[in-house]
Amino acid sequence: MNLRSYRADALMLITALIWGTTFVAQSLGMAHIGPFLFTALRFAIGSLVILPLVLLVRPSADPAARRFSKPMVLGSVVLGMVLTLGINLQQIGLMFTTVTNSGFITGLYVILVPLFSLLLGIRSGLATWGGAGLAVVGMLLLSVNADYRIASGDLLQLAGAACWAVHVLLVGTLASRFDPIRVAFIQFVVCALISAVLALLLEEIDPNAIRLALPAILYGGLLAVGIGFTLQVVAQKDAVASHAAIILSLEAVFAALAGWLVLNETLSVRGFIGCGLMLTGMLIAQLVPLYRQRRHSPATVQQEPAGHH
């Protein structure tokens, strides 16, 4: 462990804190405006935040990586459409469930990624299946109500987690070929535009309501999208894979803490056990394969995961 690795850990911890607490901002913002308008405004702000990086930062010596080529734009537009679907499912789901449930169920994307990879012919080990099993049991304990049904908001969050898993796989493909900051900028703009159109079609636009929601919009746009993404990109360069897996999983824990502190959300004993099982499952699914990989080849850098806020 060197100084750069410690710095990377600190930056990722701040990122996880920002992303976890953003669930509260998302919930509070919808007290005044609709989910599509909230998403449109915060991703428009996030796009503006990283625009200077797009214009000023030289990502690599390879001029091809810096160009807005047709494959890069098309891939990033598709990525933006998946992002739009995932974030709006999450946003609407927050209308029908708690911040705590949203944070933990969204975190299941880390298990869905290797499971979805099976469709691409990439085999998953026993640890992934074991972690997935624990996480499913945990989600059932957390989400199933007295009528033995999963709450509609939790189902929307699970559908959102599936979108984040697809998003991660797409990011892995695009970020290895193109500049990740430019890819992120395009996907943020696409998300802002599609969400704005949906808001104009489906929601009432009230300037006074936007003003009331502005603190939550700015938190979600400036911090979660703009600063959170930038910190993550900087941190990933020096990140130790096992540390990144653990620290970014803390997003769910920070969401629960923020929900408790700001919104007075509480969990039953069954809910606590469910969250514990889900977090354990997520960590097993990530850390055991990394441990085995390190035994065979000492790889230390975590591949770029997708930011999902």
C-alpha positions, -999 to 999 in steps of 0.1 A, spaced: 0 0 0 14 34 -10 2 69 -5 -17 69 -39 -36 38 -28 -46 54 4 -57 85 -14 -77 64 -38 -94 47 -8 -103 81 7 -117 94 -26 -138 62 -31 -151 65 5 -162 101 -2 -178 89 -35 -198 61 -17 -209 87 10 -221 111 -17 -239 84 -37 -255 69 -5 -268 102 8 -281 112 -27 -310 88 -21 -322 112 5 -319 142 -19 -338 122 -45 -366 114 -21 -368 150 -7 -367 165 -43 -399 146 -52 -418 163 -24 -420 193 -49 -415 181 -84 -420 149 -105 -393 122 -109 -386 129 -146 -381 166 -140 -358 160 -111 -337 136 -131 -336 160 -161 -325 189 -141 -298 172 -120 -283 154 -150 -282 187 -169 -263 202 -140 -240 172 -139 -233 176 -176 -223 212 -171 -200 203 -142 -180 178 -162 -181 199 -194 -148 217 -185 -131 183 -182 -143 174 -217 -130 207 -231 -98 210 -212 -84 177 -200 -63 157 -224 -71 121 -215 -44 103 -235 -17 108 -261 -38 88 -286 -58 114 -306 -84 87 -315 -94 84 -278 -101 122 -277 -123 124 -308 -161 122 -307 -161 94 -332 -193 77 -345 -187 45 -326 -181 64 -294 -211 87 -298 -235 58 -307 -222 36 -278 -225 65 -254 -261 73 -266 -270 36 -259 -253 39 -225 -273 71 -218 -306 53 -227 -298 25 -202 -288 51 -176 -321 70 -182 -341 38 -176 -321 28 -145 -322 62 -128 -358 69 -135 -368 34 -122 -349 42 -91 -364 77 -89 -400 65 -93 -393 36 -69 -384 60 -42 -420 73 -42 -431 38 -30 -403 26 -7 -377 38 18 -342 52 12 -328 23 31 -345 -3 9 -335 16 -23 -298 18 -13 -295 -19 -5 -316 -32 -35 -297 -9 -59 -265 -24 -46 -275 -58 -59 -262 -47 -93 -228 -59 -82 -242 -95 -81 -262 -91 -112 -232 -81 -133 -214 -115 -131 -248 -133 -135 -256 -113 -166 -220 -120 -179 -231 -156 -183 -251 -145 -213 -218 -133 -228 -202 -166 -221 -182 -155 -190 -186 -181 -163 -193 -172 -127 -178 -190 -98 -194 -206 -67 -188 -175 -46 -209 -154 -70 -238 -178 -68 -234 -181 -30 -233 -143 -26 -264 -140 -49 -283 -166 -28 -275 -147 4 -285 -114 -12 -318 -128 -24 -327 -141 11 -317 -108 25 -339 -89 0 -369 -111 8 -364 -104 45 -362 -67 38 -389 -63 12 -417 -89 17 -446 -74 36 -473 -90 58 -492 -101 27 -462 -120 14 -457 -96 -15 -427 -75 -24 -435 -38 -22 -439 -22 -57 -412 4 -49 -387 -24 -42 -396 -42 -74 -389 -10 -93 -355 -7 -75 -347 -43 -85 -355 -35 -121 -333 -5 -117 -305 -27 -104 -308 -49 -135 -303 -17 -156 -272 -8 -136 -258 -42 -142 -262 -38 -180 -248 -3 -176 -216 -16 -159 -211 -42 -187 -215 -15 -213 -192 9 -195 -165 -18 -193 -167 -21 -231 -167 16 -239 -142 29 -212 -115 5 -225 -119 19 -260 -128 56 -255 -121 84 -230 -144 77 -201 -150 114 -193 -164 120 -228 -185 89 -227 -199 100 -193 -207 135 -207 -226 121 -236 -246 97 -215 -255 125 -190 -267 148 -218 -288 119 -233 -303 112 -198 -311 149 -192 -328 153 -227 -349 121 -226 -360 128 -190 -368 164 -199 -391 153 -228 -408 128 -204 -413 155 -178 -428 179 -204 -452 152 -216 -462 137 -182 -456 162 -154 -466 197 -144 -437 222 -147 -440 248 -119 -411 273 -115 -419 278 -78 -418 240 -72 -385 238 -90 -372 266 -67 -383 246 -36 -366 215 -49 -334 233 -59 -312 223 -29 -320 186 -36 -315 191 -74 -281 208 -68 -270 181 -44 -280 154 -69 -264 173 -99 -233 189 -85 -223 163 -60 -236 129 -71 -233 133 -109 -205 159 -113 -182 156 -83 -190 119 -75 -183 107 -110 -151 128 -112 -138 115 -79 -145 80 -89 -126 83 -122 -96 98 -104 -97 72 -77 -99 42 -100 -65 49 -115 -48 39 -82 -75 17 -66 -68 -16 -51 -95 -40 -64 -105 -55 -30 -106 -21 -14 -128 -6 -42 -153 -35 -39 -157 -30 -1 -157 8 -1 -182 12 -30 -205 -14 -14 -207 10 16 -230 32 -5 -259 11 7 -249 16 44 -245 53 39 -280 54 23 -295 37 54 -277 60 78 -288 91 59 -324 78 58 -323 73 95 -307 107 103 -326 129 79 -359 111 72 -362 93 106 -365 59 88 -362 29 109 -357 -8 103 -372 -38 120 -349 -66 133 -359 -86 102 -349 -56 81 -315 -53 98 -309 -91 92 -320 -87 56 -296 -57 50 -268 -76 67 -273 -107 45 -275 -85 13 -243 -66 22 -225 -99 30 -237 -115 -2 -224 -84 -22 -190 -86 -6 -186 -124 -10 -196 -121 -47 -169 -94 -52 -141 -103 -29 -137 -141 -33 -132 -139 -71 -106 -111 -65 -88 -132 -39 -86 -161 -63 -75 -139 -91 -47 -124 -69 -35 -159 -60 -30 -166 -97 -19 -132 -109 -13 -102 -86 -37 -77 -103 -42 -46 -82 -62 -21 -103 -100 -23 -102 -117 -20 -136 -138 11 -140 -173 4 -125 -202 25 -135 -214 53 -113 -251 49 -108 -262 81 -94 
